[in-house]
Amino acid sequence: MSSAAARDGELSDALPDISGLRVVRRFPWERWLTASVIVALLALIVRAFATGQIAWSVVGRFLVAPQILSGILNTIVMAVLAMAIGIVLGVIVAIMRMSPNPVLRTTAVGYAWLFRGLPVILQLLLWFNLALIFPTVTIPGIYSGRMVDVMTPFLSALLGLGINQGAYTSEVVRAGLISVDAGQYEAAKSIGMTGLVALKRIILPQAMKVVIPPLGNEFIGMIKLTSLASVVQYSEVLYSASSIYYANNRVIELLTVAGIWYLVVVTVLTPLQMLLERYFARGVAVHR
């Protein structure tokens, strides 16, 4: 037996035998304490709403009131149209931002800087009061009229929300375009594709995996952002609720109704967003 083996044998004889010991798991008291605190806080919040001065019968009665349902429909319509404008503008501005043309690139940077820098509520008010700057609007041979008649609450909210969303969407789309390997651009050029054709058939489909998740979040955010349209008297759900509580003085009840409907819409949209993300994550858009 070698000296090394002898030393190993002596060392093993000196160590105690632990094969028969039982493993005792440490009690995770920190986890249980944290969970207990959270449950207690939630219970206090539920109790406060249950025992507070809230007429839940009023909440139930106005939850399906025609004016509230009309406001929900207007909210969804505004969110869809404003998001559509934002996506179109975002794609165009993102492409301009990556253009070698300095004029296009500077214009895209300036657009994103301006509309991301101004508060949304300020943009809505500026559009709504555009008649103070341009009293009339004229399209030669097509239309001529007063700006105050053209810039309705609906159009003011749509332009304000849509153009503002375009500035944020442009950064999302640009991030997706940057994520595509530069070799894809070179491969497209090598087979004679123009820049726009390559974007449509190769680059944008691959960028969708990066673009879709944040765009889904932006759309859900747009649902809630439409509440700002109430400042220009667009009859979305919050404006409808406020119109009712101005008449019956049931402020907290009508705000609760609006909050419930916002949660319902977001809850319905969230699984749809997840399905869309899974669809593009499989690369379906690239192979079709």
C-alpha positions in Angstrom: 0.0 0.0 0.0 1.3 3.4 -0.9 1.9 6.2 1.6 -0.9 8.2 0.0 -3.4 5.4 0.4 -2.3 4.8 4.0 -2.9 8.4 4.8 -6.4 8.3 3.2 -7.2 5.3 5.3 -6.1 6.9 8.5 -8.1 10.0 7.7 -11.2 8.0 7.0 -10.8 6.2 10.3 -10.5 9.5 12.2 -13.7 11.0 10.7 -17.1 10.2 12.3 -19.6 8.1 10.3 -22.4 10.4 9.2 -24.3 7.9 6.9 -26.9 7.3 9.6 -27.7 11.0 10.3 -31.1 12.4 9.2 -31.3 15.5 7.1 -33.5 18.1 8.8 -34.9 20.8 6.6 -34.6 24.4 7.9 -38.0 25.9 8.6 -38.5 28.9 6.1 -39.8 31.3 8.7 -38.9 34.3 6.6 -41.2 33.1 3.7 -44.1 32.4 6.1 -43.7 35.7 7.8 -43.7 37.6 4.5 -46.7 35.7 3.3 -48.6 36.3 6.5 -47.9 40.1 6.3 -49.2 40.2 2.7 -52.3 38.2 3.5 -53.0 40.5 6.5 -52.6 43.6 4.4 -54.9 42.2 1.7 -57.5 41.3 4.4 -57.4 44.8 5.8 -57.9 46.3 2.3 -60.8 44.0 1.6 -62.3 44.8 5.0 -61.9 48.5 4.4 -63.8 48.4 1.1 -66.4 46.0 2.5 -67.2 48.1 5.6 -66.5 51.5 4.1 -69.2 54.0 3.0 -69.6 52.5 -0.4 -73.1 51.7 -1.7 -72.4 48.5 -3.5 -76.0 48.4 -4.7 -75.3 51.6 -6.7 -72.1 50.0 -8.1 -74.1 47.0 -9.3 -76.8 49.1 -10.8 -74.5 51.4 -12.8 -72.1 48.6 -13.8 -74.2 47.8 -16.8 -75.8 51.2 -17.3 -76.1 52.2 -21.0 -73.9 55.3 -20.6 -71.1 53.2 -18.9 -71.3 50.5 -21.6 -71.2 53.2 -24.3 -68.1 54.6 -22.6 -66.4 51.2 -22.6 -67.1 50.8 -26.3 -65.7 54.3 -27.0 -62.6 53.4 -24.9 -61.9 50.3 -26.9 -62.5 52.0 -30.2 -60.2 54.9 -29.3 -57.5 52.5 -28.0 -57.5 50.3 -31.2 -57.5 53.3 -33.6 -54.8 55.2 -31.6 -52.6 52.1 -31.4 -53.0 51.5 -35.1 -51.9 55.1 -35.9 -49.0 54.6 -33.4 -47.9 51.4 -35.0 -47.9 52.9 -38.5 -46.1 56.0 -37.4 -43.7 54.0 -35.3 -42.6 51.7 -38.2 -42.2 54.7 -40.5 -40.2 56.7 -38.0 -38.0 53.6 -37.0 -37.1 53.1 -40.7 -36.3 56.8 -41.0 -34.2 56.6 -37.9 -32.0 53.9 -39.4 -31.8 55.7 -42.8 -28.4 56.9 -44.0 -30.2 60.2 -45.1 -29.3 62.8 -42.4 -32.5 64.7 -43.0 -34.8 61.7 -42.5 -32.7 60.5 -39.5 -32.8 64.0 -37.8 -36.5 64.3 -38.4 -37.2 60.9 -36.8 -35.0 61.8 -33.8 -36.8 65.1 -33.4 -40.2 63.5 -33.6 -39.4 61.0 -30.9 -37.8 63.7 -28.7 -40.7 66.1 -29.0 -43.7 63.8 -28.4 -41.9 61.7 -25.8 -41.0 64.8 -24.0 -44.4 66.5 -23.8 -47.0 65.1 -21.3 -49.9 63.3 -23.0 -52.5 65.5 -21.4 -50.8 68.6 -22.7 -50.8 67.2 -26.2 -54.5 66.4 -26.0 -55.2 70.0 -24.9 -53.1 71.4 -27.7 -54.9 69.5 -30.3 -58.3 70.4 -28.8 -57.4 74.1 -28.8 -55.8 74.1 -32.2 -58.4 76.5 -33.4 -56.8 79.2 -31.4 -53.8 79.0 -33.7 -55.5 78.0 -37.0 -59.1 79.4 -37.0 -59.9 77.8 -40.3 -58.8 74.7 -42.2 -58.8 74.6 -46.0 -58.1 71.8 -48.4 -58.2 73.5 -51.8 -61.1 72.2 -53.9 -62.1 69.7 -51.2 -63.0 71.3 -47.9 -63.1 74.6 -46.1 -64.4 75.2 -42.6 -63.7 76.2 -39.1 -61.1 74.4 -37.1 -63.3 74.3 -34.1 -65.8 72.2 -36.0 -63.1 69.9 -37.4 -61.2 69.3 -34.2 -63.9 67.4 -32.3 -63.2 65.6 -28.9 -62.8 62.3 -30.8 -60.3 63.6 -33.4 -58.4 65.6 -30.7 -58.0 62.5 -28.6 -57.2 60.3 -31.5 -54.4 62.5 -32.8 -53.0 63.2 -29.4 -52.9 59.6 -28.3 -51.9 58.1 -31.7 -49.1 60.5 -32.5 -47.7 60.2 -29.0 -47.9 56.5 -29.2 -46.0 56.6 -32.5 -43.0 58.1 -30.8 -42.8 55.2 -28.3 -43.6 52.6 -30.8 -40.7 53.8 -33.1 -38.2 53.0 -30.3 -39.8 49.5 -29.9 -39.6 48.8 -33.6 -36.1 50.2 -33.9 -35.0 47.8 -31.1 -36.5 45.0 -33.0 -34.8 46.0 -36.3 -31.4 46.3 -34.5 -31.9 42.8 -33.0 -31.8 41.2 -36.5 -28.3 40.1 -37.4 -26.6 42.4 -39.9 -25.9 39.4 -42.1 -29.6 39.2 -42.9 -29.4 42.7 -44.5 -26.3 41.7 -46.5 -27.9 38.4 -47.6 -30.9 40.3 -48.9 -28.8 42.7 -50.8 -26.7 39.9 -52.3 -29.8 38.4 -54.0 -30.9 41.7 -55.4 -33.5 42.8 -52.9 -34.1 46.5 -52.4 -34.1 47.9 -48.9 -37.9 48.1 -48.6 -38.4 44.5 -49.9 -35.8 43.2 -47.5 -37.6 44.9 -44.6 -40.9 43.5 -45.6 -39.9 39.9 -46.3 -36.9 39.3 -44.1 -36.1 41.9 -41.5 -39.5 42.8 -40.1 -40.8 39.2 -39.7 -37.7 38.3 -37.7 -38.0 41.5 -35.6 -41.6 40.7 -34.6 -40.4 38.3 -31.9 -38.8 41.3 -30.2 -41.4 43.8 -31.1 -44.7 42.0 -30.2 -44.2 41.7 -26.3 -43.6 45.4 -25.7 -46.3 46.4 -28.2 -48.8 44.2 -26.3 -47.9 46.0 -23.1 -48.2 49.3 -24.9 -51.7 48.4 -26.1 -52.8 47.5 -22.6 -51.3 50.8 -21.4 -53.3 52.6 -24.2 -56.5 51.2 -22.8 -55.8 53.0 -19.5 -54.3 56.1 -21.3 -57.6 56.8 -23.0 -58.9 58.0 -19.6 -56.9 61.2 -20.3 -59.3 61.9 -23.2 -61.8 62.9 -20.6 -60.1 66.3 -20.4 -61.2 67.0 -24.0 -64.7 65.8 -23.3 -64.4 62.5 -25.2 -67.0 60.2 -23.7 -64.9 57.2 -22.7 -65.7 55.2 -19.6 -64.1 57.6 -17.1 -65.9 60.6 -18.6 -69.1 58.7 -18.6 -68.7 57.8 -14.9 -67.8 61.4 -14.0 -70.9 62.7 -15.9 -73.1 60.4 -13.7 -71.5 61.2 -10.4 -71.7 64.9 -11.1 -75.5 64.3 -11.2 -76.0 61.9 -8.3 -72.9 62.7 -6.1 -72.0 59.0 -5.9 -68.3 59.6 -6.6 -66.6 56.6 -5.2 -69.2 54.2 -6.5 -68.9 55.4 -10.1 -65.1 55.5 -9.9 -65.3 51.9 -8.7 -67.5 51.0 -11.7 -64.9 52.6 -14.1 -62.1 50.7 -12.3 -63.9 47.4 -12.6 -64.4 47.8 -16.3 -60.8 48.8 -16.9 -59.7 45.6 -15.0 -62.2 43.5 -17.1 -60.8 44.8 -20.4 -57.2 44.3 -19.4 -57.9 40.8 -18.0 -59.5 39.8 -21.4 -56.6 41.3 -23.4 -53.8 39.8 -21.4 -54.3 36.2 -22.6 -54.7 37.4 -26.1 -51.4 39.1 -25.8 -49.8 35.9 -24.6 -51.2 33.9 -27.5 -49.8 36.5 -29.9 -46.4 36.4 -28.3 -46.3 32.5 -28.5 -47.4 32.7 -32.2 -44.5 34.9 -33.2 -42.0 33.1 -30.8 -42.4 29.9 -32.9 -41.2 31.8 -35.9 -44.5 31.3 -37.8 -44.3 34.8 -39.3 -40.8 34.1 -40.7 -41.6 30.8 -42.4 -44.9 31.8 -44.0 
